[in-house]
Amino acid sequence: MSIPRMVLILACAWLGVLGCGVSRHTTGSPRDEEPRLVRTHLFVSGEGGYHTYRIPALAVTRRGSLLAFCEGRKRSRSDSGDIDVVMRRSRDGGASWEPTRLLFDAGPDTWGNPAPVVDARTGRILLLTTRNPGDRTERDVRARRAERSVWLSHSDDDGATWSAPREITRRVKSPDWRWYATGPGHAIQLSSGRLLVPCDHSVPLATGQAGRSHVILSDDGGDHWRIGGILGDGVNECMAAELPDGRVYLNMRSYRGMNRRAVAYSHDGGESFGALKHDPVLVEPVCQASVLGWPLGKGEFGLLFCNPASERRERLTLRLSYDGGATWPVLRLLHEGPAAYSDLALLPEGDVACMYENGVEHPYEKITLARFNRAWLLNGDN
């Protein structure tokens, strides 16, 4: 192992930075802990000048602050229209929160799909997003009646201030691609230092259009980007985690009529992926899902997965795998009622934060942050 790679791994292990291949975790057995679960409603529809909040994303900074991003939809639940990117910050692991801040506002246009990632080497927080005219829908973008662009901003002061977004569309979007989305949800940094952002796009075919998943890569801390591995057809929104053996696990939303998540593995840091398969255990209603690598101490590593485990957007469920997604022996219901998108983050002391859309009548009434430990996941009470 090279000295720079060793230094990065040790830094990630100490700092617990979101998305690193190795992170610090308390080494006690879950049987030695009391189960902990605390919920906080971060964004409530109808409050703060927005009709609806959607599309959650999390990042944990090098200083240990928890950043919660989402879309603020001004006038409706629609995926198009006047949509802004907003954020809240917690400096105490989610116990208390600063007021909601407006990050990006393009007037009546759509600005969303936040995908944050933290560079463990520098502490820089990078935030990728996408934009399109607010009076145009995804169907319009697919028909080339509007363009969808990709933007990058960063913060060097723990999320207090952000750089003016710069457009990176030409570097990360092929000319024949139509629809494009970053994330949604957190991106990751590999143990090599590479930044890897899960994305998706659509391409025209003779019979219509196909959705595909892909990743974009940066090997210089986000200064330059390029397209990595591409998977499809019939998949789109995806999320990644690095496994202890260096493989990258990609979990994808699937439209292939199986109501199961699609998965694939990369052996070259996201440059390419092996065959796409469907996991028979991971039932889905065709919806976004989140994954997180979770070092458990004493040589154990968990892959945590969260989605609405139903053929409807309901029953938000956590699953834990000890073998890189081959099997899922642990299952835990987090929210029984309507629920949809989510994101996961590893906190410095080893707890997990899950930010998720949920409600009583429909899934988009609020976005909640649940903080829990391994003891709750394995044997706690709701």
C-alpha positions in Angstrom: 0.0 0.0 0.0 1.4 3.5 -0.9 2.0 6.0 1.9 -0.7 8.5 0.6 -3.3 5.8 0.4 -2.4 4.6 4.0 -2.6 8.2 5.3 -6.0 8.7 3.7 -7.4 5.5 5.2 -6.1 6.4 8.6 -7.6 9.9 8.3 -11.0 8.6 7.3 -10.9 6.1 10.1 -10.2 8.9 12.6 -12.6 11.5 11.3 -15.6 9.3 10.4 -16.1 11.2 7.2 -19.3 10.2 5.2 -18.6 7.9 2.3 -15.0 6.9 3.0 -14.2 3.3 2.7 -13.1 3.1 6.3 -14.6 5.1 9.1 -14.2 5.3 12.9 -16.8 3.3 14.9 -17.2 2.4 18.5 -15.9 -1.1 19.1 -18.3 -2.2 21.9 -20.7 -5.0 21.2 -24.3 -3.9 20.5 -25.3 -6.0 23.4 -23.3 -3.7 25.7 -25.3 -0.6 24.5 -28.8 0.6 25.2 -30.9 0.9 22.0 -31.1 4.5 20.9 -33.6 6.0 18.4 -34.4 9.7 18.2 -36.5 11.4 15.5 -36.6 15.0 14.5 -38.9 16.6 11.9 -36.5 18.8 9.9 -38.7 20.0 7.0 -42.5 20.2 7.2 -44.6 20.8 4.1 -46.3 24.1 4.1 -43.8 25.8 6.4 -41.0 28.2 5.5 -42.6 29.4 2.3 -42.6 26.0 0.6 -45.6 23.8 -0.4 -43.5 20.6 -0.2 -40.0 19.5 0.8 -38.5 16.5 -1.1 -35.3 14.7 -2.1 -33.2 14.4 1.1 -29.4 14.2 1.2 -26.9 14.1 4.0 -23.3 14.9 4.6 -21.0 14.7 7.6 -18.2 17.3 7.6 -14.7 16.8 8.8 -15.6 18.8 11.9 -18.4 16.4 12.6 -21.3 18.7 11.6 -24.3 17.1 10.0 -25.7 18.8 6.9 -29.2 18.1 5.7 -30.1 19.1 2.1 -33.3 18.9 0.2 -35.5 20.5 -2.4 -37.9 23.3 -1.4 -40.9 23.1 -3.8 -42.7 26.5 -3.9 -46.1 25.8 -5.2 -46.8 22.1 -5.4 -45.4 18.6 -5.0 -44.5 18.5 -8.7 -41.0 17.6 -9.9 -41.1 20.7 -12.1 -41.8 24.3 -11.4 -40.2 26.7 -8.9 -37.8 24.5 -6.9 -34.9 25.6 -4.7 -32.1 23.8 -2.8 -32.2 24.4 0.9 -30.1 23.2 3.9 -30.1 22.8 7.7 -27.0 22.3 9.8 -26.4 20.5 13.1 -23.2 20.8 15.0 -24.1 18.3 17.7 -25.0 15.2 15.8 -28.6 16.1 15.2 -29.6 17.1 18.7 -30.2 20.7 17.6 -30.5 22.4 14.3 -29.8 25.8 12.8 -32.7 27.4 10.8 -33.3 26.5 7.2 -31.1 28.3 4.7 -31.7 28.9 1.0 -28.6 27.8 -0.9 -29.6 27.9 -4.6 -32.6 29.7 -6.2 -33.0 30.1 -10.0 -36.2 32.2 -9.8 -39.1 30.3 -11.4 -36.8 27.5 -12.6 -36.1 24.0 -11.2 -32.9 23.5 -9.2 -32.5 20.3 -7.2 -31.2 16.7 -6.9 -28.6 17.6 -4.2 -25.7 15.1 -4.1 -23.1 16.1 -1.4 -19.6 14.5 -0.8 -16.8 15.5 1.7 -13.2 15.3 0.7 -11.4 13.8 3.7 -8.1 15.1 2.6 -9.0 18.8 2.6 -12.4 19.0 4.4 -14.0 20.6 1.4 -17.7 19.8 1.0 -18.8 19.5 -2.6 -22.4 19.7 -3.7 -23.6 18.6 -7.1 -27.0 19.6 -8.4 -29.0 19.9 -11.6 -31.1 22.6 -13.2 -33.8 23.0 -15.9 -36.4 25.6 -16.9 -39.3 25.5 -14.4 -42.0 25.5 -17.1 -40.6 22.3 -18.6 -41.1 18.8 -17.3 -38.9 15.7 -17.5 -40.9 14.7 -20.7 -39.9 18.0 -22.3 -36.2 17.4 -21.4 -36.4 13.9 -22.9 -37.9 15.3 -26.1 -35.2 18.0 -26.3 -37.6 20.8 -25.7 -35.5 21.8 -22.8 -32.0 21.1 -21.4 -30.9 19.7 -18.1 -27.6 21.1 -16.8 -25.2 20.0 -14.0 -23.7 22.3 -11.4 -21.1 22.2 -8.7 -20.6 24.3 -5.6 -18.3 23.8 -2.5 -17.8 25.0 1.1 -14.5 25.2 2.9 -16.0 26.4 6.2 -18.1 23.5 7.5 -21.1 24.5 5.3 -21.4 28.1 6.6 -20.9 29.6 3.2 -20.9 28.2 -0.4 -19.1 29.1 -3.6 -21.1 30.4 -6.6 -22.1 27.2 -8.5 -20.2 26.5 -11.7 -21.6 24.5 -14.6 -19.8 21.2 -15.4 -22.4 19.8 -17.8 -20.0 19.3 -20.8 -17.6 17.2 -18.6 -20.2 14.8 -17.2 -23.0 14.6 -19.8 -22.6 13.0 -23.2 -24.2 14.9 -26.1 -26.8 12.2 -26.8 -28.0 12.1 -23.2 -31.4 13.8 -22.5 -32.6 13.6 -18.9 -29.9 13.9 -16.2 -29.9 13.7 -12.4 -27.2 13.8 -9.8 -27.8 11.5 -6.8 -30.1 12.1 -5.2 -28.5 11.5 -1.9 -24.9 11.4 -0.8 -21.9 10.6 -3.0 -18.8 8.9 -1.7 -15.0 9.2 -1.5 -13.1 5.9 -2.1 -10.1 4.9 0.0 -8.0 5.9 -3.0 -9.2 9.5 -2.6 -11.4 9.4 -5.7 -14.7 11.1 -5.5 -17.6 9.1 -7.0 -21.0 10.5 -7.6 -23.9 8.2 -8.6 -26.1 9.7 -11.3 -28.6 8.7 -14.0 -29.6 9.8 -17.5 -31.8 8.9 -20.4 -30.9 8.1 -24.0 -33.1 7.9 -27.1 -33.7 4.5 -28.7 -35.6 3.4 -31.8 -38.5 2.3 -29.5 -38.5 5.3 -27.2 -36.1 6.2 -24.4 -34.1 4.2 -21.9 -33.0 5.2 -18.4 -29.5 4.3 -17.3 -27.4 4.6 -14.2 -23.9 6.0 -14.3 -21.2 7.5 -12.0 -19.0 10.5 -12.4 -15.5 10.6 -11.1 -12.9 13.1 -9.9 -9.3 12.3 -8.9 -8.3 15.8 -7.9 -10.8 16.8 -5.2 -13.5 18.0 -7.6 -11.6 20.3 -9.9 -12.1 18.0 -12.9 -14.8 15.4 -13.6 -15.4 12.7 -16.1 -17.9 9.9 -16.8 -17.2 6.5 -15.2 -19.2 3.2 -15.5 -22.6 3.1 -17.1 -25.4 0.6 -16.6 -28.8 0.0 -18.1 -31.3 -0.1 -19.8 -34.3 0.2 -17.5 -32.6 1.7 -14.4 -31.9 5.2 -13.1 -31.5 6.7 -9.6 -28.7 4.9 -7.8 -26.4 5.0 -4.7 -22.9 3.5 -4.0 -20.8 2.2 -1.2 -17.2 1.0 -1.1 -16.7 -2.5 0.4 -13.6 -3.5 2.5 -12.1 -5.4 -0.4 -12.2 -2.3 -2.6 -15.2 -3.2 -4.7 -17.8 -0.5 -5.3 -21.4 -1.7 -4.7 -24.0 0.2 -6.8 -27.7 -0.2 -6.0 -30.2 1.0 -8.6 -33.9 1.8 -9.0 -35.3 -0.5 -11.6 -38.1 -0.2 -14.2 -37.9 -3.8 -15.4 -41.2 -4.9 -13.9 -39.8 -7.1 -11.1 -40.3 -4.7 -8.2 -36.8 -5.5 -7.0 -33.7 -3.4 -6.7 -30.9 -3.8 -9.3 -27.3 -4.1 -8.2 -23.8 -4.3 -9.7 -20.2 -4.3 -8.6 -17.1 -2.4 -9.8 -13.5 -3.8 -9.4 -11.8 -0.7 -10.8 -13.1 2.2 -8.6 -16.2 2.9 -10.7 -14.5 3.0 -14.1 -16.7 0.1 -15.1 -19.3 -2.3 -13.6 -20.0 -6.0 -13.9 -23.3 -7.5 -14.9 -26.5 -5.9 -13.6 -28.6 -8.2 -11.5 -31.8 -7.9 -9.4 -31.7 -8.7 -5.7 -34.7 -10.9 -4.9 -34.7 -9.7 -1.3 -34.8 -6.0 -2.0 -38.5 -5.4 -2.9 -39.3 -1.9 -4.1 -42.2 0.1 -5.4 -39.9 1.8 -8.1 -38.5 4.4 -5.8 -35.2 5.8 -4.7 -33.2 4.0 -2.0 -30.1 4.6 0.1 -27.0 2.6 1.0 -24.1 3.2 3.4 -20.9 1.3 4.3 -20.9 0.9 8.1 -17.6 -0.3 9.8 -18.8 -2.1 12.9 -15.5 -2.6 14.8 -13.5 -5.7 15.5 -13.1 -6.4 11.8 -16.8 -6.4 11.0 -18.3 -4.4 8.2 -22.0 -3.8 7.5 -23.7 -2.6 4.4 -26.8 -0.7 5.4 -29.8 -0.3 3.0 -33.0 1.7 3.3 -36.1 1.9 1.1 -39.9 1.5 1.1 -40.0 -2.3 1.3 -43.3 -2.7 -0.4 -44.8 -2.5 -3.9 -46.2 0.9 -2.7 -44.3 3.9 -1.2 -44.7 2.8 2.4 -43.0 0.7 5.1 -39.6 2.4 5.2 -37.3 -0.4 6.2 -33.6 -0.7 7.1 -31.6 -3.9 6.2 -28.1 -4.8 7.2 -25.7 -7.1 5.2 -22.5 -8.5 6.6 -21.3 -9.9 3.2 -21.4 -6.9 0.9 -25.0 -7.3 -0.2 -25.1 -11.0 -0.9 -27.5 -11.6 2.0 -29.6 -9.4 4.3 -30.1 -11.1 7.7 -31.2 -8.0 9.6 -34.4 -6.2 8.9 -35.9 -3.3 10.9 -39.0 -1.2 10.2 -38.4 2.5 10.6 -41.7 4.0 9.4 -44.8 1.9 8.8 -46.9 4.4 6.9 -46.4 6.3 3.6 -42.7 6.9 2.9 -40.4 7.4 -0.1 -36.9 8.8 -0.6 -34.2 8.6 2.1 -30.5 9.1 2.7 -28.0 7.6 5.3 -25.0 9.0 7.0 -22.4 7.7 9.5 -21.9 10.0 12.5 -18.4 10.3 14.0 -19.2 8.3 17.2 -20.7 5.4 15.2 -24.5 6.1 15.2 -26.3 6.3 11.9 -28.5 9.2 10.7 -31.4 8.4 8.3 -33.2 11.3 6.6 -36.4 10.3 5.0 -39.7 11.4 3.4 -42.8 10.3 5.3 -46.3 11.1 6.4 -49.7 9.8 7.5 -51.8 10.3 4.4 -49.0 10.6 1.8 -45.2 10.2 1.8 -44.4 13.9 1.2 -45.8 15.5 4.4 -42.4 16.0 6.0 -38.8 15.0 6.0 -37.6 13.4 9.3 -34.1 12.7 10.7 -33.8 9.5 12.7 -30.6 8.8 14.6 -30.1 5.3 15.8 -27.3 2.9 17.0 -26.6 -0.7 16.1 -28.3 -1.9 19.3 -31.6 -0.4 18.2 -31.2 -1.8 14.7 -30.6 -5.3 16.1 -32.9 -5.5 19.0 -34.5 -2.2 20.0 -38.1 -1.1 20.2 -39.8 1.4 17.9 
